[in-house]
């Protein structure tokens, strides 16, 4: 087994790390995983929405301070279960209720034929694995818990986190699994109250871009020597930072602010 093969199967998250640099990929694969509060909350919302029976069986709520003998005894009695505070449980429930009450999101989520569907596939001779959030008779669903779901913020999130490439990978897995999805939806809910919801369908050409980036990354991975370089993350020296291209231009002479 080569140094690179020991990291098989790849996942969307590991490929996203490799897109930053081989150094980031090695850190993702071999570093200690630390679950942040935001990650844990997102996991709980996913479970409450996509696997409600499992959520009820695996989650308990503790009403009190997480210290002292009462807490220790409760923790001991509930080993293997996820313990939430009253506020955490209320926030998870609020997100789930807002999603199900949304006219379009609620319909999609109520029509799932598969939820949390694991897959293993090969692409360009490299094994991959992942979990598809939801599949209906005609669509795929990717549930996201994020800070902002207004169109501009969600558009930026999808681009920055390469969710369009995730769509390409997962759509390919679904087709290989015998499904025929016509559409790919990102169903997004805000983590903070009042938990706004937005649903967007990724355009086919955007997913096609994801396919191209996916295959380009796999070409880079196959050519990679297995060492933890950071060559396609940073460049020597420093660079200049300007405002984004989408920021409206200002009509002024910048020389007046010098000196």
Buried (B, 14 or more C-beta within 10 A) or exposed (E): EEEBEEBBEBBBBBBBBBBBBBBBBBBBBEEEEEEEEEEEBBBBBBBBBBBEEEBEEEBBBBEEEEEEEEBEEBEEEEEEEBBBBEEBBEBBBBBBBBBBEBEEBBEBBEBBEBBBBEBEBEBEEBEBBBBBBBBBEEBBBBBBBBEBBEEEBBEEBBEEBBBBBBBBBBBBBBEEBEBEBEBBBBBBBBBEEEBBBBBBEBEEEBBEBBBEBBEEBBEEBEEBEBEEBEEBEEEEEEEEEEEEEEEEEEEEEEEEEEE
